[in-house]
């Protein structure tokens, strides 16, 4: 509807401008043509007067006695001959008095039948010759020119109307496409990119809309992935809290030990919620990281305690391995998230009787399991969102496909990296490398 309205308005606006231009052209053309016809008629009257005067100079008869042939021609053209200088306007009489010819327009006749004439006055011997031609004859001469102007104006108007329609259509069509795509976008669908064509402004509009649609699609995808990531991260501490609550209920774990674990998990949940609120205020889709010097061995022990009950449920041996302090520069909570994700995946995939080991060394964390592992072609894509879920979702108890992607993002955010090596069915090792404090790095150097 709006595209048609724009087309109609453009057509009307251009049509009005064309009509005004055509009207001005016709008016100016008629004025100029009338003036040209009048000048040509006056010149013709003067030329005819010169011919009669020349013929009279070679005649021995009086100027009043013209040949019958000439008189017949004059009567046919409704022309009149006068011979009294006093019938002329004063300015013409003055020119004749100085021996110069005179021509122009004048009024002649009785008061009731007075009309306007072209005249040409010439001196003859003897006397004066004045030739009059009615100005009404100009109308018959001017009429073909006026009709020609009107026909040309009509043809030009039709061509201009066609050009206005095509131009309005050319302008409104891209705008209509953008409007239709915008309605599709507003309905929640993703329209195809709008063709970038037409004038610079129209092409810029189409290009800007395509960029907007692409950015909106990325934002929606980022929001979806972020919500999935958040749900995944919320699940981990909630699982630990539920596990220790069930353990206390069954009398397997001392209440004080369970309370300490529940309190720690509650603090992590509190931080995660605080991050979510900060992200909402800042309109971002990533988590904050606060690096400091930490001991990876302590993080490993904490993660193993968190998943002891779950490991017993899977009948998988879970061990923490650390030869001593394992310093690193990282965020302890984010490292715990990384280890928790890797351990949870390992426990879920390792068959009963298998083993999961979490190894800590200066600046290095390794999670080893004896599960089915990954094919060599899959290790390059293991940290891509949803890749492993789509690859192994039907044959293994994989998660949402976000855990390893979160591990990669958190490791990079802390200035580290992560990789995976796998011998299918034998051993799979996820290695997280983090920065090492300078003092600890010097102590590990060979002497």
C-alpha positions in Angstrom: 0.0 0.0 0.0 2.7 2.4 0.9 4.7 1.6 -2.2 1.7 2.3 -4.4 1.1 5.5 -2.5 4.7 6.6 -3.0 4.5 5.7 -6.7 1.2 7.7 -7.0 2.6 10.7 -5.2 5.8 10.7 -7.3 3.7 10.3 -10.5 1.4 13.2 -9.4 4.3 15.4 -8.4 6.2 14.8 -11.6 2.9 15.2 -13.6 2.1 18.5 -12.0 5.6 19.8 -12.8 5.3 18.6 -16.4 1.9 20.3 -16.8 3.2 23.5 -15.4 6.3 23.4 -17.8 4.1 22.5 -20.8 1.6 25.3 -20.0 4.5 27.8 -19.7 6.0 26.5 -22.9 2.7 26.8 -24.8 2.1 30.3 -23.4 5.6 31.5 -24.2 5.5 29.8 -27.6 2.2 31.5 -28.5 3.5 34.9 -27.5 6.7 34.5 -29.4 5.0 33.0 -32.4 2.4 35.8 -32.5 5.1 38.3 -32.3 7.0 36.6 -35.1 3.9 36.4 -37.2 3.1 40.1 -36.6 6.7 41.0 -37.6 6.5 38.8 -40.7 3.1 40.2 -41.7 4.3 43.8 -41.2 7.4 43.0 -43.3 5.2 41.5 -46.0 3.0 44.6 -46.0 6.0 46.8 -46.3 7.4 44.7 -49.1 4.1 44.8 -51.0 3.9 48.6 -50.5 7.4 48.8 -52.0 6.4 46.8 -55.0 3.3 49.0 -55.6 5.4 52.2 -55.1 8.0 51.0 -57.6 5.4 50.1 -60.1 3.9 53.6 -59.7 7.2 55.3 -60.2 7.5 53.7 -63.7 3.8 54.7 -64.5 2.7 58.0 -66.0 -0.7 57.7 -64.4 -1.7 59.0 -61.0 -1.1 56.9 -57.9 -4.9 56.8 -57.4 -5.4 55.0 -60.6 -3.9 51.6 -60.0 -4.1 48.8 -62.6 -7.2 46.6 -62.3 -5.0 43.5 -61.6 -3.3 45.1 -58.6 -6.6 46.4 -57.3 -8.2 42.9 -57.6 -5.3 41.4 -55.5 -5.7 44.1 -52.8 -9.5 43.5 -52.6 -8.9 39.7 -52.3 -6.6 40.3 -49.3 -9.0 42.9 -47.8 -6.3 45.5 -48.1 -6.9 49.2 -48.5 -4.9 51.9 -50.2 -4.9 55.4 -48.7 -3.3 58.5 -50.1 -3.6 61.1 -47.4 -0.7 61.5 -45.1 -3.0 62.9 -42.4 -4.5 59.5 -41.9 -1.3 58.2 -40.4 -0.1 58.5 -36.8 2.0 61.6 -36.0 5.2 59.6 -35.7 4.7 58.1 -39.2 3.9 61.5 -40.7 7.1 62.9 -39.2 9.2 60.1 -40.8 7.6 60.7 -44.2 8.3 64.4 -43.8 12.0 63.5 -43.5 11.8 61.3 -46.6 11.8 58.0 -44.7 9.4 55.1 -45.1 7.1 54.3 -42.2 5.3 51.1 -41.2 3.5 49.8 -38.1 0.0 49.4 -36.7 -2.8 52.0 -36.6 -6.5 52.4 -36.2 -8.6 53.4 -39.2 -12.3 53.8 -40.1 -15.4 55.4 -38.7 -16.1 55.4 -35.0 -18.5 52.5 -35.2 -16.3 50.4 -37.6 -12.9 51.4 -36.5 -10.4 48.6 -36.8 -6.7 47.8 -36.3 -4.5 47.6 -39.3 -0.9 47.0 -40.3 0.2 49.8 -42.5 3.2 50.6 -44.7 3.6 54.2 -46.0 5.8 55.1 -49.0 6.6 58.3 -50.8 5.7 58.2 -54.5 5.8 60.9 -57.2 3.6 62.5 -56.7 1.9 62.0 -53.3 1.9 59.3 -50.6 1.0 55.6 -50.8 -0.4 54.0 -47.7 -1.2 50.2 -47.7 -3.4 48.8 -44.9 -4.0 45.2 -44.0 -6.4 44.1 -41.3 -4.8 42.7 -38.2 -7.5 40.0 -38.2 -5.7 38.2 -41.0 -3.0 37.4 -38.5 -5.3 35.0 -36.7 -5.6 32.8 -39.8 -1.8 32.8 -40.2 -1.2 32.2 -36.4 -3.8 29.4 -36.1 -1.6 26.6 -37.7 1.3 27.5 -35.5 -0.8 27.4 -32.4 -2.3 24.0 -33.3 1.2 22.8 -34.0 2.3 24.0 -30.5 -0.7 22.3 -28.9 0.0 19.0 -30.7 3.7 19.1 -29.8 2.8 19.9 -26.2 0.3 17.0 -26.1 2.9 14.6 -27.5 5.5 15.9 -25.1 3.0 15.7 -22.2 2.3 12.0 -23.0 5.9 11.2 -23.3 6.6 13.0 -20.0 3.7 11.2 -18.3 5.2 7.8 -19.5 8.6 8.9 -18.3 7.1 10.0 -15.0 5.4 6.7 -14.5 8.5 4.7 -15.3 10.6 7.0 -13.0 8.1 6.7 -10.2 8.0 3.0 -10.6 11.8 2.7 -10.7 12.1 4.7 -7.5 9.2 3.1 -5.6 9.9 -0.5 -6.6 13.2 -0.8 -4.5 11.5 1.1 -1.6 8.6 -1.4 -1.9 11.0 -4.3 -1.7 12.7 -2.9 1.4 9.3 -2.3 3.0 8.2 -5.9 2.2 11.4 -7.2 3.6 11.0 -5.1 6.7 7.5 -6.5 7.3 8.9 -10.0 6.9 11.7 -9.2 9.4 9.1 -7.7 11.8 7.1 -10.9 11.6 10.1 -12.9 12.9 11.2 -14.4 9.7 14.5 -13.8 7.9 14.0 -12.2 4.5 16.4 -12.7 1.6 18.8 -9.8 1.0 17.3 -6.9 -0.9 18.9 -6.3 -4.3 21.2 -3.2 -4.1 20.3 -1.2 -7.2 19.0 2.1 -8.4 20.0 5.6 -7.5 22.7 6.1 -4.8 20.3 6.9 -2.1 18.0 3.9 -2.9 21.0 1.6 -3.1 22.3 2.9 0.2 18.9 2.2 1.7 18.9 -1.3 0.5 22.4 -1.9 1.6 21.7 -0.5 5.0 18.6 -2.7 5.4 20.7 -5.8 4.4 23.3 -4.9 7.0 20.6 -4.4 9.6 19.0 -7.7 8.8 22.4 -9.5 8.9 23.2 -7.9 12.3 19.8 -8.7 13.7 20.2 -12.3 12.6 23.6 -12.4 14.3 22.2 -10.8 17.4 19.4 -13.4 17.5 21.8 -16.2 17.0 24.1 -14.8 19.7 21.2 -14.5 22.0 20.1 -18.0 21.4 23.6 -19.4 21.9 24.0 -17.2 25.0 20.8 -18.6 26.5 21.9 -22.1 25.8 25.3 -21.4 27.4 23.7 -19.9 30.5 21.3 -22.8 30.9 24.3 -25.1 30.6 26.3 -23.2 33.2 23.3 -23.1 35.6 22.9 -26.8 35.3 26.4 -27.6 36.7 26.1 -26.0 40.1 22.5 -27.1 40.4 23.6 -30.7 39.8 26.2 -30.4 42.5 23.7 -28.9 45.0 21.2 -31.6 44.2 23.8 -34.4 44.5 25.0 -33.3 47.9 21.4 -32.7 49.1 20.5 -36.3 48.1 23.8 -37.5 49.8 22.8 -35.8 53.0 19.3 -37.2 52.8 20.8 -40.7 52.3 23.3 -40.2 55.2 26.3 -40.7 52.9 27.9 -37.3 53.5 28.3 -35.3 56.7 25.9 -32.3 56.7 28.8 -29.9 57.4 30.7 -31.1 54.3 27.6 -30.9 52.2 26.7 -27.5 53.5 30.2 -26.2 52.6 29.8 -27.5 49.1 26.3 -26.1 48.7 27.5 -22.7 50.0 30.3 -22.7 47.4 28.0 -23.6 44.6 25.5 -21.0 45.8 28.3 -18.4 45.6 29.1 -19.5 42.1 25.4 -19.3 41.2 25.3 -15.8 42.7 28.2 -14.7 40.6 26.7 -16.2 37.5 23.4 -14.3 38.1 25.4 -11.2 38.8 27.2 -11.6 35.4 23.8 -12.1 33.8 22.6 -8.8 35.3 25.7 -7.0 34.2 25.4 -8.4 30.7 21.8 -7.3 30.5 22.8 -3.8 31.6 25.7 -3.6 29.2 23.9 -5.4 26.3 26.7 -7.9 26.0 26.8 -11.6 25.5 30.0 -12.8 27.2 31.2 -13.3 30.8 33.5 -11.3 32.8 36.9 -12.7 33.7 39.1 -11.5 36.7 42.5 -13.1 36.4 44.8 -13.5 39.4 47.4 -16.0 40.6 45.7 -19.3 41.6 46.7 -22.8 42.3 45.3 -25.2 39.7 45.8 -28.1 42.1 43.2 -26.6 44.5 40.8 -26.1 41.6 41.3 -29.7 40.5 40.6 -31.0 44.1 37.5 -28.9 44.3 36.2 -30.2 40.9 36.8 -33.8 41.9 35.0 -33.3 45.2 32.1 -31.8 43.3 31.7 -34.9 41.0 32.6 -37.7 43.4 28.9 -38.7 43.9 28.2 -38.5 40.2 31.2 -40.6 39.4 30.0 -43.3 41.8 26.7 -43.2 40.1 28.3 -43.8 36.7 30.7 -46.5 38.3 33.7 -44.6 36.9 36.9 -43.9 38.9 37.6 -40.2 39.2 41.0 -39.1 40.4 42.8 -35.8 41.0 46.5 -35.8 40.1 48.9 -33.1 41.2 52.6 -33.4 42.1 52.5 -30.2 44.0 51.4 -26.6 43.7 50.4 -25.7 40.1 50.4 -21.9 39.8 48.7 -20.1 37.0 47.2 -16.7 36.1 43.5 -17.2 35.7 40.1 -16.8 37.2 39.5 -19.6 39.7 35.7 -19.8 39.1 36.1 -19.8 35.4 38.8 -22.5 35.6 36.4 -24.5 37.8 33.8 -24.0 35.1 36.2 -25.4 32.5 37.2 -28.4 34.6 33.5 -29.1 35.5 32.5 -29.1 31.9 35.3 -31.4 30.8 34.8 -33.8 33.8 31.0 -33.9 33.3 31.5 -34.8 29.6 34.1 -37.4 30.5 31.9 -39.1 33.2 28.9 -39.2 30.9 30.9 -40.8 28.0 33.2 -43.1 29.9 31.8 -46.6 30.2 31.4 -48.3 33.6 34.8 -49.4 35.0 36.6 -46.7 33.1 38.7 -44.0 34.6 38.8 -40.2 34.5 41.9 -38.3 35.7 42.2 -34.6 36.3 45.9 -33.6 36.2 47.2 -30.2 37.4 50.7 -28.8 36.6 52.0 -25.3 36.5 49.9 -23.5 33.8 48.4 -26.7 32.6 45.2 -28.7 33.2 44.5 -32.1 31.6 41.3 -34.1 31.8 41.9 -37.7 30.6 39.3 -40.4 30.1 39.0 -43.9 28.7 35.8 -43.2 26.8 35.1 -43.8 23.1 37.0 -40.7 22.1 36.9 -38.7 18.9 37.8 -39.5 15.3 40.8 -37.6 14.0 38.7 -35.5 11.7 36.5 -34.4 14.6 39.2 -33.1 16.8 39.6 -30.0 14.7 35.9 -29.1 15.2 35.4 -30.4 18.8 35.1 -26.9 20.2 32.6 -25.6 17.7 29.1 -25.1 19.0 26.8 -28.0 18.5 29.3 -29.9 16.3 29.7 -32.9 18.5 26.0 -33.0 19.3 25.2 -33.2 15.6 28.0 -35.7 15.0 27.4 -38.1 17.9 24.0 -37.2 19.2 22.3 -40.4 18.0 24.9 -42.8 19.2 26.2 -41.3 22.5 24.9 -39.5 25.6 26.3 -36.1 24.5 25.1 -32.9 26.1 23.7 -29.8 24.4 26.8 -29.3 22.2 27.9 -26.1 24.1 30.1 -27.4 26.9 33.3 -27.5 24.9 32.5 -24.3 23.1 32.2 -22.6 26.5 35.5 -24.2 27.6 37.2 -22.7 24.5 35.8 -19.2 25.0 36.7 -19.2 28.7 40.2 -20.3 28.0 40.7 -17.7 25.4 39.2 -15.0 27.7 41.8 -15.8 30.3 44.6 -15.6 27.8 45.0 -19.3 27.4 44.0 -22.0 25.0 42.7 -25.6 24.8 43.2 -28.6 22.5 42.3 -32.2 22.4 44.1 -35.5 21.5 42.3 -38.7 21.1 42.9 -42.4 20.5 39.4 -43.7 20.1 38.5 -46.3 22.6 41.8 -45.9 24.5 42.5 -42.4 25.8 41.2 -38.9 25.2 43.0 -35.9 26.6 41.7 -32.3 26.8 44.6 -30.0 27.7 44.0 -26.4 28.9 47.1 -24.2 28.9 47.1 -21.0 30.9 49.6 -18.3 31.7 52.1 -19.0 34.4 53.2 -16.3 37.0 56.6 -14.9 36.3 58.2 -16.1 39.5 56.9 -19.6 39.0 58.0 -19.6 35.4 61.6 -18.7 36.4 61.6 -21.5 39.0 60.6 -24.1 36.4 63.5 -23.1 34.1 66.5 -25.5 34.0 69.5 -24.4 36.0 
